[in-house]
Amino acid sequence: MSVIYYFILTTGISIISATIILCTCLLLFINFIYIYIFLLGFSFLLFLLLLLIILLIDLSTLITL
């Protein structure tokens, strides 16, 4: 009886730990996707800002000419 109880306990613990590990991996993966999207968006915004600065410099040089 105690052997069966021990077996159930250990399998339960291993299943719980496996699900916890799986959930953490999934959350990390989702977070990585979000971080990647955020970095892409941030780099895109920086690129737009640089374009705007270049355009403003071009416009200012055209106005002075």
N, C-alpha and C positions, 0 to 999 in steps of 0.2 A: 504493500500500500504506500509506504513512504517513498519507495523508488518511483512509482507512478506519479506521485505528487511532486517529487523533485524534478522528474522529466518534464512535467507540465510547466513547472515554475521556470526551468531553464529555457525551454522553448518559447515560453511567453516573454521572458526577458530578452532573448535573442531577437524575437520578432519585433518587440518594442524598440530595441536599439537599432535594428535594421531600418525600421520606418523613420526613426529620428534622423539617422544618417542620410537616408534618401531625401527626406524633407529639407534638411540643411543643404544638400547638394542642389536640389531643385531651386531653393531660394537663392543660393549663390549664383546659379545659372541665370535666373531671372534678373537678379541684381546686375550681373555682368552685361546682360542685354540692355538694361536700362542705362547703365553707365556708358556703354558703347554708343547708344542713341544720343545720350546727353553730350558726349564728347563730339560726336558728329555734328550735332546741332550747334554746339559752342564753336567748333572750328568753322562751320558755315557762317555763323554770325561774325566771327573775326574776319573772315574773308570778305564779307559784305562791308564791314567797317573799313577795311583796307581799300576796297574799291571806291567807297565813298570819299575817303581821304584823297586818293589819287585823282578822282574826278574833281574834287574841290580845288586841289592844287592846279589842275589843268585849267579849270574855269578862271581861277585867279590870275594865272599867267596870260590867258586869253584876254581878260579884262584889262590888264596892264599894257598889253600890246595894243 
